[in-house]
Amino acid sequence: MVEVIKAEVSETLAKKFRRHAMELYGYKKGAVKAAIEDLLRRFVISGKTDWKMLRGCIKSELTSVELQHDVWRRAD
């Protein structure tokens, strides 16, 4: 079974990620998918992220989408 995960990231980050994925996994179809799967697998297996710690850290009147857009604007 396959699950689709969609996420929006900055154009700069996406280009850097694609370039790095191709360098590591080869310049062929499926390189980006393989890199993302490897990255997610390592993240999940590491078990080092404490999501509960993050609860209540962001104090804002903005929605989560507005906060993301604000972060992206600052990154550019």
mmCIF file of the N, C-alpha and C atoms, coordinates in Angstrom:
data_MODEL
# 
_entry.id   MODEL 
# 
loop_
_atom_site.group_PDB 
_atom_site.id 
_atom_site.type_symbol 
_atom_site.label_atom_id 
_atom_site.label_alt_id 
_atom_site.label_comp_id 
_atom_site.label_asym_id 
_atom_site.label_entity_id 
_atom_site.label_seq_id 
_atom_site.pdbx_PDB_ins_code 
_atom_site.Cartn_x 
_atom_site.Cartn_y 
_atom_site.Cartn_z 
_atom_site.occupancy 
_atom_site.B_iso_or_equiv 
_atom_site.pdbx_formal_charge 
_atom_site.auth_seq_id 
_atom_site.auth_comp_id 
_atom_site.auth_asym_id 
_atom_site.auth_atom_id 
_atom_site.pdbx_PDB_model_num 
ATOM 1   N N  . MET A 1 1  ? 0.846  -1.178 0.000   1.00 0.00 ? 1  MET A N  1 
ATOM 2   C CA . MET A 1 1  ? 0.000  0.000  0.000   1.00 0.00 ? 1  MET A CA 1 
ATOM 3   C C  . MET A 1 1  ? 0.895  1.246  0.000   1.00 0.00 ? 1  MET A C  1 
ATOM 4   N N  . VAL A 1 2  ? 0.446  2.281  -0.665  1.00 0.00 ? 2  VAL A N  1 
ATOM 5   C CA . VAL A 1 2  ? 1.203  3.522  -0.775  1.00 0.00 ? 2  VAL A CA 1 
ATOM 6   C C  . VAL A 1 2  ? 0.363  4.662  -0.199  1.00 0.00 ? 2  VAL A C  1 
ATOM 7   N N  . GLU A 1 3  ? 1.011  5.549  0.506   1.00 0.00 ? 3  GLU A N  1 
ATOM 8   C CA . GLU A 1 3  ? 0.368  6.730  1.095   1.00 0.00 ? 3  GLU A CA 1 
ATOM 9   C C  . GLU A 1 3  ? 0.953  7.963  0.439   1.00 0.00 ? 3  GLU A C  1 
ATOM 10  N N  . VAL A 1 4  ? 0.103  8.924  0.119   1.00 0.00 ? 4  VAL A N  1 
ATOM 11  C CA . VAL A 1 4  ? 0.569  10.175 -0.470  1.00 0.00 ? 4  VAL A CA 1 
ATOM 12  C C  . VAL A 1 4  ? 0.641  11.229 0.626   1.00 0.00 ? 4  VAL A C  1 
ATOM 13  N N  . ILE A 1 5  ? 1.793  11.855 0.769   1.00 0.00 ? 5  ILE A N  1 
ATOM 14  C CA . ILE A 1 5  ? 1.991  12.946 1.723   1.00 0.00 ? 5  ILE A CA 1 
ATOM 15  C C  . ILE A 1 5  ? 2.336  14.184 0.917   1.00 0.00 ? 5  ILE A C  1 
ATOM 16  N N  . LYS A 1 6  ? 1.543  15.229 1.098   1.00 0.00 ? 6  LYS A N  1 
ATOM 17  C CA . LYS A 1 6  ? 1.799  16.470 0.360   1.00 0.00 ? 6  LYS A CA 1 
ATOM 18  C C  . LYS A 1 6  ? 2.283  17.534 1.329   1.00 0.00 ? 6  LYS A C  1 
ATOM 19  N N  . ALA A 1 7  ? 3.279  18.290 0.906   1.00 0.00 ? 7  ALA A N  1 
ATOM 20  C CA . ALA A 1 7  ? 3.809  19.375 1.725   1.00 0.00 ? 7  ALA A CA 1 
ATOM 21  C C  . ALA A 1 7  ? 4.336  20.463 0.810   1.00 0.00 ? 7  ALA A C  1 
ATOM 22  N N  . GLU A 1 8  ? 4.152  21.690 1.213   1.00 0.00 ? 8  GLU A N  1 
ATOM 23  C CA . GLU A 1 8  ? 4.705  22.808 0.462   1.00 0.00 ? 8  GLU A CA 1 
ATOM 24  C C  . GLU A 1 8  ? 5.968  23.288 1.157   1.00 0.00 ? 8  GLU A C  1 
ATOM 25  N N  . VAL A 1 9  ? 7.032  23.423 0.378   1.00 0.00 ? 9  VAL A N  1 
ATOM 26  C CA . VAL A 1 9  ? 8.296  23.925 0.899   1.00 0.00 ? 9  VAL A CA 1 
ATOM 27  C C  . VAL A 1 9  ? 8.772  25.033 -0.024  1.00 0.00 ? 9  VAL A C  1 
ATOM 28  N N  . SER A 1 10 ? 9.723  25.795 0.431   1.00 0.00 ? 10 SER A N  1 
ATOM 29  C CA . SER A 1 10 ? 10.214 26.891 -0.396  1.00 0.00 ? 10 SER A CA 1 
ATOM 30  C C  . SER A 1 10 ? 10.863 26.336 -1.662  1.00 0.00 ? 10 SER A C  1 
ATOM 31  N N  . GLU A 1 11 ? 10.823 27.123 -2.716  1.00 0.00 ? 11 GLU A N  1 
ATOM 32  C CA . GLU A 1 11 ? 11.402 26.713 -3.997  1.00 0.00 ? 11 GLU A CA 1 
ATOM 33  C C  . GLU A 1 11 ? 12.899 26.436 -3.861  1.00 0.00 ? 11 GLU A C  1 
ATOM 34  N N  . THR A 1 12 ? 13.575 27.277 -3.097  1.00 0.00 ? 12 THR A N  1 
ATOM 35  C CA . THR A 1 12 ? 15.014 27.115 -2.888  1.00 0.00 ? 12 THR A CA 1 
ATOM 36  C C  . THR A 1 12 ? 15.327 25.786 -2.216  1.00 0.00 ? 12 THR A C  1 
ATOM 37  N N  . LEU A 1 13 ? 14.593 25.473 -1.156  1.00 0.00 ? 13 LEU A N  1 
ATOM 38  C CA . LEU A 1 13 ? 14.809 24.215 -0.442  1.00 0.00 ? 13 LEU A CA 1 
ATOM 39  C C  . LEU A 1 13 ? 14.505 23.029 -1.345  1.00 0.00 ? 13 LEU A C  1 
ATOM 40  N N  . ALA A 1 14 ? 13.423 23.102 -2.106  1.00 0.00 ? 14 ALA A N  1 
ATOM 41  C CA . ALA A 1 14 ? 13.051 22.001 -3.005  1.00 0.00 ? 14 ALA A CA 1 
ATOM 42  C C  . ALA A 1 14 ? 14.139 21.751 -4.045  1.00 0.00 ? 14 ALA A C  1 
ATOM 43  N N  . LYS A 1 15 ? 14.670 22.816 -4.627  1.00 0.00 ? 15 LYS A N  1 
ATOM 44  C CA . LYS A 1 15 ? 15.718 22.661 -5.638  1.00 0.00 ? 15 LYS A CA 1 
ATOM 45  C C  . LYS A 1 15 ? 16.979 22.041 -5.042  1.00 0.00 ? 15 LYS A C  1 
ATOM 46  N N  . LYS A 1 16 ? 17.364 22.509 -3.854  1.00 0.00 ? 16 LYS A N  1 
ATOM 47  C CA . LYS A 1 16 ? 18.548 21.956 -3.190  1.00 0.00 ? 16 LYS A CA 1 
ATOM 48  C C  . LYS A 1 16 ? 18.337 20.486 -2.860  1.00 0.00 ? 16 LYS A C  1 
ATOM 49  N N  . PHE A 1 17 ? 17.129 20.150 -2.376  1.00 0.00 ? 17 PHE A N  1 
ATOM 50  C CA . PHE A 1 17 ? 16.826 18.768 -2.019  1.00 0.00 ? 17 PHE A CA 1 
ATOM 51  C C  . PHE A 1 17 ? 16.870 17.874 -3.249  1.00 0.00 ? 17 PHE A C  1 
ATOM 52  N N  . ARG A 1 18 ? 16.244 18.307 -4.343  1.00 0.00 ? 18 ARG A N  1 
ATOM 53  C CA . ARG A 1 18 ? 16.236 17.511 -5.579  1.00 0.00 ? 18 ARG A CA 1 
ATOM 54  C C  . ARG A 1 18 ? 17.665 17.281 -6.089  1.00 0.00 ? 18 ARG A C  1 
ATOM 55  N N  . ARG A 1 19 ? 18.464 18.347 -6.072  1.00 0.00 ? 19 ARG A N  1 
ATOM 56  C CA . ARG A 1 19 ? 19.843 18.237 -6.543  1.00 0.00 ? 19 ARG A CA 1 
ATOM 57  C C  . ARG A 1 19 ? 20.621 17.225 -5.688  1.00 0.00 ? 19 ARG A C  1 
ATOM 58  N N  . HIS A 1 20 ? 20.479 17.347 -4.379  1.00 0.00 ? 20 HIS A N  1 
ATOM 59  C CA . HIS A 1 20 ? 21.189 16.452 -3.466  1.00 0.00 ? 20 HIS A CA 1 
ATOM 60  C C  . HIS A 1 20 ? 20.683 15.014 -3.613  1.00 0.00 ? 20 HIS A C  1 
ATOM 61  N N  . ALA A 1 21 ? 19.373 14.847 -3.757  1.00 0.00 ? 21 ALA A N  1 
ATOM 62  C CA . ALA A 1 21 ? 18.794 13.507 -3.926  1.00 0.00 ? 21 ALA A CA 1 
ATOM 63  C C  . ALA A 1 21 ? 19.338 12.843 -5.179  1.00 0.00 ? 21 ALA A C  1 
ATOM 64  N N  . MET A 1 22 ? 19.420 13.604 -6.267  1.00 0.00 ? 22 MET A N  1 
ATOM 65  C CA . MET A 1 22 ? 19.938 13.045 -7.521  1.00 0.00 ? 22 MET A CA 1 
ATOM 66  C C  . MET A 1 22 ? 21.419 12.677 -7.389  1.00 0.00 ? 22 MET A C  1 
ATOM 67  N N  . GLU A 1 23 ? 22.179 13.493 -6.674  1.00 0.00 ? 23 GLU A N  1 
ATOM 68  C CA . GLU A 1 23 ? 23.602 13.189 -6.487  1.00 0.00 ? 23 GLU A CA 1 
ATOM 69  C C  . GLU A 1 23 ? 23.780 11.891 -5.692  1.00 0.00 ? 23 GLU A C  1 
ATOM 70  N N  . LEU A 1 24 ? 22.925 11.692 -4.685  1.00 0.00 ? 24 LEU A N  1 
ATOM 71  C CA . LEU A 1 24 ? 23.054 10.507 -3.830  1.00 0.00 ? 24 LEU A CA 1 
ATOM 72  C C  . LEU A 1 24 ? 22.420 9.259  -4.428  1.00 0.00 ? 24 LEU A C  1 
ATOM 73  N N  . TYR A 1 25 ? 21.241 9.406  -5.059  1.00 0.00 ? 25 TYR A N  1 
ATOM 74  C CA . TYR A 1 25 ? 20.472 8.254  -5.523  1.00 0.00 ? 25 TYR A CA 1 
ATOM 75  C C  . TYR A 1 25 ? 20.528 8.056  -7.031  1.00 0.00 ? 25 TYR A C  1 
ATOM 76  N N  . GLY A 1 26 ? 21.247 8.905  -7.732  1.00 0.00 ? 26 GLY A N  1 
ATOM 77  C CA . GLY A 1 26 ? 21.398 8.765  -9.176  1.00 0.00 ? 26 GLY A CA 1 
ATOM 78  C C  . GLY A 1 26 ? 20.432 9.656  -9.940  1.00 0.00 ? 26 GLY A C  1 
ATOM 79  N N  . TYR A 1 27 ? 20.822 9.989  -11.119 1.00 0.00 ? 27 TYR A N  1 
ATOM 80  C CA . TYR A 1 27 ? 20.023 10.861 -11.976 1.00 0.00 ? 27 TYR A CA 1 
ATOM 81  C C  . TYR A 1 27 ? 19.039 10.005 -12.763 1.00 0.00 ? 27 TYR A C  1 
ATOM 82  N N  . LYS A 1 28 ? 18.051 9.476  -12.062 1.00 0.00 ? 28 LYS A N  1 
ATOM 83  C CA . LYS A 1 28 ? 17.068 8.600  -12.694 1.00 0.00 ? 28 LYS A CA 1 
ATOM 84  C C  . LYS A 1 28 ? 15.711 8.782  -12.024 1.00 0.00 ? 28 LYS A C  1 
ATOM 85  N N  . LYS A 1 29 ? 14.698 8.257  -12.663 1.00 0.00 ? 29 LYS A N  1 
ATOM 86  C CA . LYS A 1 29 ? 13.341 8.324  -12.129 1.00 0.00 ? 29 LYS A CA 1 
ATOM 87  C C  . LYS A 1 29 ? 13.300 7.633  -10.765 1.00 0.00 ? 29 LYS A C  1 
ATOM 88  N N  . GLY A 1 30 ? 12.665 8.266  -9.809  1.00 0.00 ? 30 GLY A N  1 
ATOM 89  C CA . GLY A 1 30 ? 12.513 7.679  -8.479  1.00 0.00 ? 30 GLY A CA 1 
ATOM 90  C C  . GLY A 1 30 ? 13.554 8.128  -7.471  1.00 0.00 ? 30 GLY A C  1 
ATOM 91  N N  . ALA A 1 31 ? 14.511 8.941  -7.882  1.00 0.00 ? 31 ALA A N  1 
ATOM 92  C CA . ALA A 1 31 ? 15.570 9.373  -6.963  1.00 0.00 ? 31 ALA A CA 1 
ATOM 93  C C  . ALA A 1 31 ? 15.007 10.230 -5.833  1.00 0.00 ? 31 ALA A C  1 
ATOM 94  N N  . VAL A 1 32 ? 14.125 11.156 -6.158  1.00 0.00 ? 32 VAL A N  1 
ATOM 95  C CA . VAL A 1 32 ? 13.552 12.041 -5.129  1.00 0.00 ? 32 VAL A CA 1 
ATOM 96  C C  . VAL A 1 32 ? 12.685 11.226 -4.180  1.00 0.00 ? 32 VAL A C  1 
ATOM 97  N N  . LYS A 1 33 ? 11.889 10.311 -4.719  1.00 0.00 ? 33 LYS A N  1 
ATOM 98  C CA . LYS A 1 33 ? 11.044 9.453  -3.881  1.00 0.00 ? 33 LYS A CA 1 
ATOM 99  C C  . LYS A 1 33 ? 11.901 8.635  -2.915  1.00 0.00 ? 33 LYS A C  1 
ATOM 100 N N  . ALA A 1 34 ? 12.971 8.057  -3.425  1.00 0.00 ? 34 ALA A N  1 
ATOM 101 C CA . ALA A 1 34 ? 13.864 7.253  -2.578  1.00 0.00 ? 34 ALA A CA 1 
ATOM 102 C C  . ALA A 1 34 ? 14.481 8.101  -1.472  1.00 0.00 ? 34 ALA A C  1 
ATOM 103 N N  . ALA A 1 35 ? 14.873 9.326  -1.812  1.00 0.00 ? 35 ALA A N  1 
ATOM 104 C CA . ALA A 1 35 ? 15.474 10.219 -0.816  1.00 0.00 ? 35 ALA A CA 1 
ATOM 105 C C  . ALA A 1 35 ? 14.467 10.591 0.266   1.00 0.00 ? 35 ALA A C  1 
ATOM 106 N N  . ILE A 1 36 ? 13.246 10.896 -0.141  1.00 0.00 ? 36 ILE A N  1 
ATOM 107 C CA . ILE A 1 36 ? 12.210 11.265 0.842   1.00 0.00 ? 36 ILE A CA 1 
ATOM 108 C C  . ILE A 1 36 ? 11.886 10.080 1.741   1.00 0.00 ? 36 ILE A C  1 
ATOM 109 N N  . GLU A 1 37 ? 11.742 8.884  1.161   1.00 0.00 ? 37 GLU A N  1 
ATOM 110 C CA . GLU A 1 37 ? 11.456 7.699  1.971   1.00 0.00 ? 37 GLU A CA 1 
ATOM 111 C C  . GLU A 1 37 ? 12.576 7.430  2.969   1.00 0.00 ? 37 GLU A C  1 
ATOM 112 N N  . ASP A 1 38 ? 13.812 7.571  2.522   1.00 0.00 ? 38 ASP A N  1 
ATOM 113 C CA . ASP A 1 38 ? 14.960 7.363  3.408   1.00 0.00 ? 38 ASP A CA 1 
ATOM 114 C C  . ASP A 1 38 ? 14.958 8.400  4.537   1.00 0.00 ? 38 ASP A C  1 
ATOM 115 N N  . LEU A 1 39 ? 14.699 9.637  4.177   1.00 0.00 ? 39 LEU A N  1 
ATOM 116 C CA . LEU A 1 39 ? 14.661 10.713 5.166   1.00 0.00 ? 39 LEU A CA 1 
ATOM 117 C C  . LEU A 1 39 ? 13.561 10.486 6.201   1.00 0.00 ? 39 LEU A C  1 
ATOM 118 N N  . LEU A 1 40 ? 12.360 10.134 5.745   1.00 0.00 ? 40 LEU A N  1 
ATOM 119 C CA . LEU A 1 40 ? 11.250 9.871  6.666   1.00 0.00 ? 40 LEU A CA 1 
ATOM 120 C C  . LEU A 1 40 ? 11.536 8.655  7.543   1.00 0.00 ? 40 LEU A C  1 
ATOM 121 N N  . ARG A 1 41 ? 12.105 7.611  6.950   1.00 0.00 ? 41 ARG A N  1 
ATOM 122 C CA . ARG A 1 41 ? 12.428 6.399  7.712   1.00 0.00 ? 41 ARG A CA 1 
ATOM 123 C C  . ARG A 1 41 ? 13.415 6.725  8.840   1.00 0.00 ? 41 ARG A C  1 
ATOM 124 N N  . ARG A 1 42 ? 14.451 7.480  8.522   1.00 0.00 ? 42 ARG A N  1 
ATOM 125 C CA . ARG A 1 42 ? 15.440 7.858  9.544   1.00 0.00 ? 42 ARG A CA 1 
ATOM 126 C C  . ARG A 1 42 ? 14.808 8.711  10.636  1.00 0.00 ? 42 ARG A C  1 
ATOM 127 N N  . PHE A 1 43 ? 13.926 9.633  10.236  1.00 0.00 ? 43 PHE A N  1 
ATOM 128 C CA . PHE A 1 43 ? 13.262 10.511 11.200  1.00 0.00 ? 43 PHE A CA 1 
ATOM 129 C C  . PHE A 1 43 ? 12.379 9.700  12.151  1.00 0.00 ? 43 PHE A C  1 
ATOM 130 N N  . VAL A 1 44 ? 11.601 8.783  11.595  1.00 0.00 ? 44 VAL A N  1 
ATOM 131 C CA . VAL A 1 44 ? 10.684 7.989  12.410  1.00 0.00 ? 44 VAL A CA 1 
ATOM 132 C C  . VAL A 1 44 ? 11.443 7.035  13.325  1.00 0.00 ? 44 VAL A C  1 
ATOM 133 N N  . ILE A 1 45 ? 12.470 6.398  12.803  1.00 0.00 ? 45 ILE A N  1 
ATOM 134 C CA . ILE A 1 45 ? 13.237 5.422  13.585  1.00 0.00 ? 45 ILE A CA 1 
ATOM 135 C C  . ILE A 1 45 ? 14.021 6.083  14.709  1.00 0.00 ? 45 ILE A C  1 
ATOM 136 N N  . SER A 1 46 ? 14.491 7.314  14.478  1.00 0.00 ? 46 SER A N  1 
ATOM 137 C CA . SER A 1 46 ? 15.323 7.967  15.484  1.00 0.00 ? 46 SER A CA 1 
ATOM 138 C C  . SER A 1 46 ? 14.579 8.153  16.800  1.00 0.00 ? 46 SER A C  1 
ATOM 139 N N  . GLY A 1 47 ? 13.282 8.434  16.726  1.00 0.00 ? 47 GLY A N  1 
ATOM 140 C CA . GLY A 1 47 ? 12.476 8.583  17.935  1.00 0.00 ? 47 GLY A CA 1 
ATOM 141 C C  . GLY A 1 47 ? 12.928 9.697  18.853  1.00 0.00 ? 47 GLY A C  1 
ATOM 142 N N  . LYS A 1 48 ? 13.703 10.647 18.345  1.00 0.00 ? 48 LYS A N  1 
ATOM 143 C CA . LYS A 1 48 ? 14.245 11.697 19.191  1.00 0.00 ? 48 LYS A CA 1 
ATOM 144 C C  . LYS A 1 48 ? 13.355 12.933 19.293  1.00 0.00 ? 48 LYS A C  1 
ATOM 145 N N  . THR A 1 49 ? 12.312 12.997 18.495  1.00 0.00 ? 49 THR A N  1 
ATOM 146 C CA . THR A 1 49 ? 11.471 14.186 18.494  1.00 0.00 ? 49 THR A CA 1 
ATOM 147 C C  . THR A 1 49 ? 10.423 14.093 19.594  1.00 0.00 ? 49 THR A C  1 
ATOM 148 N N  . ASP A 1 50 ? 10.378 15.091 20.438  1.00 0.00 ? 50 ASP A N  1 
ATOM 149 C CA . ASP A 1 50 ? 9.386  15.142 21.501  1.00 0.00 ? 50 ASP A CA 1 
ATOM 150 C C  . ASP A 1 50 ? 8.327  16.172 21.113  1.00 0.00 ? 50 ASP A C  1 
ATOM 151 N N  . TRP A 1 51 ? 7.274  15.710 20.439  1.00 0.00 ? 51 TRP A N  1 
ATOM 152 C CA . TRP A 1 51 ? 6.241  16.618 19.940  1.00 0.00 ? 51 TRP A CA 1 
ATOM 153 C C  . TRP A 1 51 ? 5.496  17.302 21.080  1.00 0.00 ? 51 TRP A C  1 
ATOM 154 N N  . LYS A 1 52 ? 5.358  16.627 22.228  1.00 0.00 ? 52 LYS A N  1 
ATOM 155 C CA . LYS A 1 52 ? 4.653  17.226 23.364  1.00 0.00 ? 52 LYS A CA 1 
ATOM 156 C C  . LYS A 1 52 ? 5.355  18.484 23.849  1.00 0.00 ? 52 LYS A C  1 
ATOM 157 N N  . MET A 1 53 ? 6.666  18.517 23.719  1.00 0.00 ? 53 MET A N  1 
ATOM 158 C CA . MET A 1 53 ? 7.457  19.658 24.140  1.00 0.00 ? 53 MET A CA 1 
ATOM 159 C C  . MET A 1 53 ? 7.069  20.916 23.351  1.00 0.00 ? 53 MET A C  1 
ATOM 160 N N  . LEU A 1 54 ? 6.642  20.718 22.100  1.00 0.00 ? 54 LEU A N  1 
ATOM 161 C CA . LEU A 1 54 ? 6.314  21.848 21.242  1.00 0.00 ? 54 LEU A CA 1 
ATOM 162 C C  . LEU A 1 54 ? 4.929  22.433 21.502  1.00 0.00 ? 54 LEU A C  1 
ATOM 163 N N  . ARG A 1 55 ? 4.065  21.685 22.162  1.00 0.00 ? 55 ARG A N  1 
ATOM 164 C CA . ARG A 1 55 ? 2.697  22.148 22.408  1.00 0.00 ? 55 ARG A CA 1 
ATOM 165 C C  . ARG A 1 55 ? 2.708  23.451 23.212  1.00 0.00 ? 55 ARG A C  1 
ATOM 166 N N  . GLY A 1 56 ? 2.015  24.449 22.697  1.00 0.00 ? 56 GLY A N  1 
ATOM 167 C CA . GLY A 1 56 ? 1.893  25.728 23.386  1.00 0.00 ? 56 GLY A CA 1 
ATOM 168 C C  . GLY A 1 56 ? 3.080  26.651 23.223  1.00 0.00 ? 56 GLY A C  1 
ATOM 169 N N  . CYS A 1 57 ? 4.067  26.267 22.431  1.00 0.00 ? 57 CYS A N  1 
ATOM 170 C CA . CYS A 1 57 ? 5.257  27.101 22.258  1.00 0.00 ? 57 CYS A CA 1 
ATOM 171 C C  . CYS A 1 57 ? 4.988  28.314 21.379  1.00 0.00 ? 57 CYS A C  1 
ATOM 172 N N  . ILE A 1 58 ? 4.098  28.175 20.433  1.00 0.00 ? 58 ILE A N  1 
ATOM 173 C CA . ILE A 1 58 ? 3.817  29.276 19.521  1.00 0.00 ? 58 ILE A CA 1 
ATOM 174 C C  . ILE A 1 58 ? 2.597  30.030 20.035  1.00 0.00 ? 58 ILE A C  1 
ATOM 175 N N  . LYS A 1 59 ? 2.818  31.254 20.399  1.00 0.00 ? 59 LYS A N  1 
ATOM 176 C CA . LYS A 1 59 ? 1.736  32.103 20.881  1.00 0.00 ? 59 LYS A CA 1 
ATOM 177 C C  . LYS A 1 59 ? 1.427  33.111 19.779  1.00 0.00 ? 59 LYS A C  1 
ATOM 178 N N  . SER A 1 60 ? 0.332  32.903 19.079  1.00 0.00 ? 60 SER A N  1 
ATOM 179 C CA . SER A 1 60 ? 0.007  33.782 17.976  1.00 0.00 ? 60 SER A CA 1 
ATOM 180 C C  . SER A 1 60 ? -1.484 33.765 17.706  1.00 0.00 ? 60 SER A C  1 
ATOM 181 N N  . GLU A 1 61 ? -1.951 34.851 17.132  1.00 0.00 ? 61 GLU A N  1 
ATOM 182 C CA . GLU A 1 61 ? -3.335 34.944 16.706  1.00 0.00 ? 61 GLU A CA 1 
ATOM 183 C C  . GLU A 1 61 ? -3.498 34.392 15.286  1.00 0.00 ? 61 GLU A C  1 
ATOM 184 N N  . LEU A 1 62 ? -2.383 34.100 14.624  1.00 0.00 ? 62 LEU A N  1 
ATOM 185 C CA . LEU A 1 62 ? -2.422 33.622 13.250  1.00 0.00 ? 62 LEU A CA 1 
ATOM 186 C C  . LEU A 1 62 ? -2.771 32.135 13.196  1.00 0.00 ? 62 LEU A C  1 
ATOM 187 N N  . THR A 1 63 ? -3.351 31.721 12.071  1.00 0.00 ? 63 THR A N  1 
ATOM 188 C CA . THR A 1 63 ? -3.604 30.296 11.868  1.00 0.00 ? 63 THR A CA 1 
ATOM 189 C C  . THR A 1 63 ? -2.284 29.618 11.514  1.00 0.00 ? 63 THR A C  1 
ATOM 190 N N  . SER A 1 64 ? -2.288 28.294 11.513  1.00 0.00 ? 64 SER A N  1 
ATOM 191 C CA . SER A 1 64 ? -1.058 27.568 11.184  1.00 0.00 ? 64 SER A CA 1 
ATOM 192 C C  . SER A 1 64 ? -0.595 27.875 9.765   1.00 0.00 ? 64 SER A C  1 
ATOM 193 N N  . VAL A 1 65 ? -1.529 28.020 8.839   1.00 0.00 ? 65 VAL A N  1 
ATOM 194 C CA . VAL A 1 65 ? -1.158 28.338 7.455   1.00 0.00 ? 65 VAL A CA 1 
ATOM 195 C C  . VAL A 1 65 ? -0.551 29.737 7.380   1.00 0.00 ? 65 VAL A C  1 
ATOM 196 N N  . GLU A 1 66 ? -1.134 30.698 8.079   1.00 0.00 ? 66 GLU A N  1 
ATOM 197 C CA . GLU A 1 66 ? -0.594 32.056 8.093   1.00 0.00 ? 66 GLU A CA 1 
ATOM 198 C C  . GLU A 1 66 ? 0.801  32.084 8.715   1.00 0.00 ? 66 GLU A C  1 
ATOM 199 N N  . LEU A 1 67 ? 1.017  31.281 9.758   1.00 0.00 ? 67 LEU A N  1 
ATOM 200 C CA . LEU A 1 67 ? 2.343  31.190 10.374  1.00 0.00 ? 67 LEU A CA 1 
ATOM 201 C C  . LEU A 1 67 ? 3.362  30.624 9.390   1.00 0.00 ? 67 LEU A C  1 
ATOM 202 N N  . GLN A 1 68 ? 2.976  29.606 8.628   1.00 0.00 ? 68 GLN A N  1 
ATOM 203 C CA . GLN A 1 68 ? 3.878  29.033 7.628   1.00 0.00 ? 68 GLN A CA 1 
ATOM 204 C C  . GLN A 1 68 ? 4.253  30.078 6.592   1.00 0.00 ? 68 GLN A C  1 
ATOM 205 N N  . HIS A 1 69 ? 3.274  30.811 6.102   1.00 0.00 ? 69 HIS A N  1 
ATOM 206 C CA . HIS A 1 69 ? 3.539  31.825 5.101   1.00 0.00 ? 69 HIS A CA 1 
ATOM 207 C C  . HIS A 1 69 ? 4.464  32.912 5.664   1.00 0.00 ? 69 HIS A C  1 
ATOM 208 N N  . ASP A 1 70 ? 4.269  33.261 6.920   1.00 0.00 ? 70 ASP A N  1 
ATOM 209 C CA . ASP A 1 70 ? 5.113  34.257 7.553   1.00 0.00 ? 70 ASP A CA 1 
ATOM 210 C C  . ASP A 1 70 ? 6.556  33.754 7.624   1.00 0.00 ? 70 ASP A C  1 
ATOM 211 N N  . VAL A 1 71 ? 6.750  32.501 7.976   1.00 0.00 ? 71 VAL A N  1 
ATOM 212 C CA . VAL A 1 71 ? 8.094  31.918 8.058   1.00 0.00 ? 71 VAL A CA 1 
ATOM 213 C C  . VAL A 1 71 ? 8.732  31.904 6.679   1.00 0.00 ? 71 VAL A C  1 
ATOM 214 N N  . TRP A 1 72 ? 7.977  31.522 5.646   1.00 0.00 ? 72 TRP A N  1 
ATOM 215 C CA . TRP A 1 72 ? 8.523  31.470 4.293   1.00 0.00 ? 72 TRP A CA 1 
ATOM 216 C C  . TRP A 1 72 ? 8.920  32.846 3.809   1.00 0.00 ? 72 TRP A C  1 
ATOM 217 N N  . ARG A 1 73 ? 8.113  33.858 4.135   1.00 0.00 ? 73 ARG A N  1 
ATOM 218 C CA . ARG A 1 73 ? 8.448  35.225 3.706   1.00 0.00 ? 73 ARG A CA 1 
ATOM 219 C C  . ARG A 1 73 ? 9.763  35.651 4.349   1.00 0.00 ? 73 ARG A C  1 
ATOM 220 N N  . ARG A 1 74 ? 9.952  35.319 5.609   1.00 0.00 ? 74 ARG A N  1 
ATOM 221 C CA . ARG A 1 74 ? 11.179 35.711 6.316   1.00 0.00 ? 74 ARG A CA 1 
ATOM 222 C C  . ARG A 1 74 ? 12.393 34.964 5.773   1.00 0.00 ? 74 ARG A C  1 
ATOM 223 N N  . ALA A 1 75 ? 12.196 33.751 5.287   1.00 0.00 ? 75 ALA A N  1 
ATOM 224 C CA . ALA A 1 75 ? 13.306 32.930 4.787   1.00 0.00 ? 75 ALA A CA 1 
ATOM 225 C C  . ALA A 1 75 ? 13.830 33.437 3.448   1.00 0.00 ? 75 ALA A C  1 
ATOM 226 N N  . ASP A 1 76 ? 12.990 34.134 2.702   1.00 0.00 ? 76 ASP A N  1 
ATOM 227 C CA . ASP A 1 76 ? 13.400 34.598 1.371   1.00 0.00 ? 76 ASP A CA 1 
ATOM 228 C C  . ASP A 1 76 ? 14.289 35.767 1.440   1.00 0.00 ? 76 ASP A C  1 
# 
